[in-house]
Amino acid sequence: MKNKSLVSIEDYGKEGILKILELAEYFEKNPNQKILEGKVIASLFFEPSTRTRLSFESAIHKLGGSIVGFTDASSSSVSKGESLKDTIKTVSKYSDLIVMRHPLEGSAKFASEVSEVPIINAGDGANQHPTQTLLDMYSIKKTQGKLDDLNVFLVGDLKYGRTVHSLLMALSNFNPVFNFISHPKLQIPTEYKLFLDNLGIKYYEHTEFTDIISKADIIYMTRVQRERFSDPMEYEKTKNIYVLKNEMLENTKDNLRILHPLPRVNEINEDVDENPKAYYFTQALNGVFTRQAIIASTLGLI
């Protein structure tokens, strides 16, 4: 995988995913190293971010690297009308690797085609978020002891949720059963259902999940994303449909873990936070180790 961009989770495949998870475990045990010493990583966030940006920066600092870039497109020459092509071609002259988040679908693929250094996709619109998926996979493996044959519930915004799209594709290598729980207007797109059909992966669609939650190994909650709605009224109608409460977890499996890519709005009550089945804050920590693994692997440093 050396010097190969990570645009889609499909760029890795099953063996590539397992290799990253193995490296993430190594970095969790050995997080502070100097393997990036002398390397410059560009962090280009055209869209707001907290966990993704900060966990990448933490990963880079712990490995001894340097960071250049911006956290807001308005502070870059994009605000002057510079094209994405020119930005990427210029920044690739200054850096060894570019981490990029952008609101437009397909922007990461385009950047990888014009860049002189590898691109790591930190989220491109409603398309994909492969580094989040890899930390999700690491979290699932740590909590379940395996990746195979799990019953995974994906809840909330399945239409625009790029983390859901990438996770679905990655887990499909490991014979899961999916339960999709969403409002009809936020259902999983047809292209992903066809993807699962072609692989023979079982999935079920629901509009409620209270009565079936006891079957879950993983519940992956997502927020309804206001920034993906052009009509504010549609957002207001759908934002509070699915809320996970502590009382709902009483008869669930002992191995159940609740994941969330964060930020949370109100789709998980705060009373869930103290439940041992809540894993989303540790999941966020796992992002540092997983992103260390991705960077090191991409640059062929380990």
C-alpha positions as CSV (number, residue, x, y, z in Angstrom):
1,M,0.0,0.0,0.0
2,K,3.0,2.3,0.0
3,N,2.5,5.6,-1.8
4,K,-1.1,4.6,-2.7
5,S,-3.8,7.1,-1.9
6,L,-6.7,6.1,0.3
7,V,-9.8,7.5,-1.4
8,S,-12.3,4.7,-0.8
9,I,-12.4,1.8,1.6
10,E,-12.3,-0.4,-1.5
11,D,-8.7,0.7,-2.1
12,Y,-7.7,-1.6,0.7
13,G,-9.8,-4.8,0.4
14,K,-10.0,-7.4,3.1
15,E,-6.3,-8.1,3.5
16,G,-5.5,-4.4,3.5
17,I,-8.1,-3.8,6.2
18,L,-6.7,-6.6,8.4
19,K,-3.2,-5.2,7.9
20,I,-4.2,-1.8,9.1
21,L,-6.0,-3.2,12.1
22,E,-2.9,-5.2,13.0
23,L,-0.8,-2.0,12.7
24,A,-3.3,-0.1,14.8
25,E,-2.9,-2.6,17.6
26,Y,0.8,-2.2,17.4
27,F,0.5,1.6,17.6
28,E,-1.9,1.4,20.5
29,K,0.9,-0.4,22.4
30,N,3.6,1.9,21.0
31,P,2.0,5.3,20.2
32,N,5.1,7.5,20.6
33,Q,7.7,7.0,17.9
34,K,9.8,9.2,15.6
35,I,9.1,7.4,12.3
36,L,7.7,10.6,10.7
37,E,10.7,12.7,11.7
38,G,11.6,14.9,8.7
39,K,8.2,14.3,7.0
40,V,5.6,17.0,6.4
41,I,1.9,16.1,6.4
42,A,-0.5,18.6,4.8
43,S,-3.9,18.8,6.6
44,L,-6.5,20.4,4.3
45,F,-9.9,20.7,5.8
46,F,-12.3,22.5,3.5
47,E,-15.1,21.5,5.8
48,P,-15.4,21.7,9.7
49,S,-14.0,18.8,11.8
50,T,-13.1,18.1,15.3
51,R,-12.3,14.4,15.9
52,T,-11.0,13.6,12.5
53,R,-8.7,16.6,12.2
54,L,-7.4,16.5,15.8
55,S,-6.9,12.7,15.8
56,F,-4.8,13.0,12.6
57,E,-2.8,15.8,14.1
58,S,-2.3,13.9,17.3
59,A,-1.2,10.8,15.3
60,I,1.3,12.9,13.4
61,H,2.7,14.6,16.4
62,K,3.1,11.3,18.3
63,L,5.1,10.0,15.3
64,G,7.4,13.0,15.2
65,G,6.0,14.6,12.0
66,S,5.3,18.2,11.1
67,I,1.9,19.6,10.0
68,V,1.0,22.3,7.5
69,G,-2.4,23.3,6.2
70,F,-5.7,25.0,7.1
71,T,-8.8,24.2,9.1
72,D,-11.2,26.4,7.1
73,A,-11.3,27.0,3.4
74,S,-11.9,30.7,4.1
75,S,-8.4,31.0,5.4
76,S,-6.9,29.6,2.2
77,S,-6.6,30.9,-1.4
78,V,-9.8,29.0,-2.2
79,S,-11.5,32.1,-0.8
80,K,-9.8,34.0,-3.7
81,G,-11.2,31.6,-6.3
82,E,-8.3,29.1,-6.6
83,S,-9.3,25.8,-8.0
84,L,-9.0,22.5,-6.1
85,K,-6.6,21.3,-8.7
86,D,-4.2,24.3,-8.2
87,T,-4.4,24.0,-4.4
88,I,-3.6,20.3,-4.5
89,K,-0.8,20.6,-7.0
90,T,0.8,23.4,-5.0
91,V,0.5,21.8,-1.6
92,S,1.9,18.5,-2.9
93,K,5.1,20.4,-3.6
94,Y,5.3,21.2,0.1
95,S,4.4,17.9,1.7
96,D,5.0,14.1,1.7
97,L,1.3,13.3,2.1
98,I,-2.0,15.2,2.1
99,V,-5.0,14.5,4.4
100,M,-8.1,16.2,2.9
101,R,-11.7,16.7,3.9
102,H,-14.0,18.4,1.3
103,P,-17.7,18.8,1.0
104,L,-18.0,17.6,-2.6
105,E,-18.4,14.0,-3.5
106,G,-15.5,12.7,-5.6
107,S,-13.2,15.5,-4.6
108,A,-10.7,13.0,-3.0
109,K,-10.5,10.9,-6.1
110,F,-9.9,14.0,-8.2
111,A,-7.2,15.2,-5.8
112,S,-5.5,11.8,-5.9
113,E,-5.3,12.1,-9.7
114,V,-3.6,15.5,-9.7
115,S,-1.4,15.2,-6.6
116,E,2.3,14.3,-6.6
117,V,1.9,12.7,-3.2
118,P,-0.6,10.3,-1.7
119,I,-4.0,11.6,-0.6
120,I,-5.9,10.3,2.4
121,N,-9.6,11.0,2.2
122,A,-10.9,12.4,5.5
123,G,-14.4,12.6,4.1
124,D,-15.8,13.8,0.8
125,G,-19.3,15.0,1.1
126,A,-21.9,12.2,1.5
127,N,-19.7,9.8,-0.3
128,Q,-17.1,8.0,1.9
129,H,-15.0,8.4,5.1
130,P,-12.5,5.5,4.9
131,T,-10.3,6.4,7.9
132,Q,-13.4,6.6,10.1
133,T,-14.4,3.2,8.8
134,L,-11.0,1.7,9.7
135,L,-11.2,3.0,13.2
136,D,-14.7,1.7,13.4
137,M,-13.5,-1.7,12.3
138,Y,-10.7,-1.6,14.9
139,S,-13.3,-0.8,17.5
140,I,-15.6,-3.6,16.5
141,K,-12.7,-6.1,16.5
142,K,-11.5,-5.0,19.9
143,T,-15.0,-5.2,21.5
144,Q,-16.2,-8.4,19.8
145,G,-13.0,-10.3,19.4
146,K,-13.8,-10.9,15.8
147,L,-15.2,-9.3,12.7
148,D,-17.1,-12.2,11.2
149,D,-20.8,-13.1,11.4
150,L,-21.9,-10.1,13.4
151,N,-25.4,-8.6,13.5
152,V,-24.9,-4.9,12.9
153,F,-27.6,-2.2,13.4
154,L,-27.1,1.0,11.4
155,V,-29.4,3.7,12.7
156,G,-30.4,7.2,11.7
157,D,-29.2,9.0,8.6
158,L,-28.3,6.2,6.2
159,K,-28.8,8.3,3.0
160,Y,-26.2,11.0,3.6
161,G,-24.1,9.3,6.3
162,R,-20.7,8.7,4.6
163,T,-19.5,6.7,7.6
164,V,-22.3,4.3,7.1
165,H,-21.6,3.8,3.5
166,S,-17.9,3.0,4.0
167,L,-18.5,0.8,7.0
168,L,-21.1,-1.2,5.1
169,M,-18.6,-1.9,2.3
170,A,-15.8,-2.9,4.7
171,L,-17.9,-5.2,6.9
172,S,-19.2,-6.9,3.8
173,N,-15.9,-8.8,3.7
174,F,-16.8,-10.6,6.9
175,N,-20.3,-12.0,6.4
176,P,-22.4,-9.7,8.5
177,V,-26.2,-9.4,8.8
178,F,-27.3,-5.7,8.5
179,N,-30.3,-4.1,10.0
180,F,-31.0,-0.7,8.6
181,I,-33.2,1.6,10.7
182,S,-34.1,4.9,9.3
183,H,-36.9,7.2,8.2
184,P,-38.1,6.4,4.7
185,K,-36.5,9.7,3.4
186,L,-33.1,8.7,4.9
187,Q,-33.0,5.1,3.8
188,I,-29.8,3.5,2.6
189,P,-29.3,4.3,-1.1
190,T,-30.2,1.7,-3.6
191,E,-26.6,1.4,-4.9
192,Y,-25.5,0.0,-1.5
193,K,-28.4,-2.4,-1.4
194,L,-27.4,-3.7,-4.9
195,F,-23.8,-3.9,-3.6
196,L,-25.0,-6.2,-0.8
197,D,-27.3,-8.2,-3.1
198,N,-24.4,-9.0,-5.4
199,L,-22.4,-10.3,-2.5
200,G,-25.3,-12.3,-1.0
201,I,-25.2,-10.3,2.2
202,K,-28.4,-10.4,4.3
203,Y,-30.0,-7.1,5.3
204,Y,-33.3,-5.9,6.7
205,E,-34.9,-2.5,6.6
206,H,-36.9,-1.1,9.5
207,T,-38.5,2.2,10.6
208,E,-38.4,1.2,14.3
209,F,-35.8,-0.5,16.3
210,T,-37.0,-0.8,19.9
211,D,-38.5,-4.3,19.5
212,I,-35.5,-5.8,17.7
213,I,-32.6,-4.2,19.5
214,S,-32.0,-7.3,21.6
215,K,-30.5,-9.1,18.6
216,A,-27.7,-6.6,18.0
217,D,-24.0,-7.1,18.4
218,I,-23.2,-3.6,17.3
219,I,-25.5,-0.6,17.2
220,Y,-24.0,2.2,15.1
221,M,-25.9,5.4,15.7
222,T,-25.7,8.4,13.4
223,R,-27.0,12.0,13.6
224,V,-29.3,13.5,11.1
225,Q,-27.0,15.8,9.3
226,R,-28.4,19.3,9.0
227,E,-25.7,20.4,6.6
228,R,-26.9,17.8,4.0
229,F,-30.4,19.2,3.9
230,S,-31.3,22.0,1.5
231,D,-34.8,22.3,3.2
232,P,-34.6,23.3,6.9
233,M,-38.1,22.1,7.5
234,E,-37.3,18.6,6.3
235,Y,-34.4,18.5,8.7
236,E,-36.7,19.6,11.6
237,K,-39.2,16.8,10.8
238,T,-36.6,14.1,10.9
239,K,-33.9,15.1,13.4
240,N,-35.5,13.5,16.5
241,I,-36.9,10.3,15.1
242,Y,-34.4,7.9,16.6
243,V,-33.1,8.5,20.1
244,L,-31.3,5.7,22.0
245,K,-32.1,5.7,25.8
246,N,-30.4,3.7,28.6
247,E,-33.7,2.0,29.4
248,M,-33.8,0.5,25.9
249,L,-30.6,-1.5,26.6
250,E,-31.9,-3.6,29.5
251,N,-32.5,-6.8,27.5
252,T,-29.7,-6.5,25.0
253,K,-26.8,-8.9,24.6
254,D,-23.8,-8.7,26.9
255,N,-21.4,-8.2,24.1
256,L,-23.4,-5.3,22.6
257,R,-21.4,-2.2,22.0
258,I,-22.8,1.2,20.9
259,L,-20.7,3.1,18.4
260,H,-21.2,6.6,17.0
261,P,-18.8,8.5,14.6
262,L,-19.7,11.7,16.5
263,P,-20.5,14.5,16.9
264,R,-23.6,13.6,18.8
265,V,-26.6,15.9,18.8
266,N,-29.4,14.2,20.7
267,E,-29.6,10.7,19.1
268,I,-28.0,9.1,22.2
269,N,-29.2,10.2,25.5
270,E,-26.5,11.2,28.0
271,D,-27.8,8.6,30.4
272,V,-26.3,6.0,28.0
273,D,-22.8,7.3,28.5
274,E,-22.2,5.5,31.8
275,N,-23.5,2.2,30.5
276,P,-20.6,-0.2,29.9
277,K,-22.1,-1.0,26.5
278,A,-21.4,2.6,25.4
279,Y,-18.1,2.7,23.4
280,Y,-18.2,5.9,21.3
281,F,-15.6,7.9,23.3
282,T,-13.1,5.0,23.3
283,Q,-13.9,4.6,19.6
284,A,-12.8,8.2,19.1
285,L,-9.5,7.4,20.9
286,N,-9.0,4.5,18.6
287,G,-8.9,7.0,15.7
288,V,-5.4,8.1,16.8
289,F,-3.9,4.6,16.6
290,T,-5.7,3.7,13.4
291,R,-4.6,6.9,11.6
292,Q,-1.1,6.3,12.7
293,A,-1.3,2.9,11.1
294,I,-2.8,4.4,7.8
295,I,-0.1,7.1,7.6
296,A,2.8,4.8,8.3
297,S,1.5,2.2,5.9
298,T,0.8,4.8,3.1
299,L,4.4,6.1,3.4
300,G,5.9,2.6,3.7
301,L,7.5,3.5,7.0
302,I,6.6,0.2,8.8
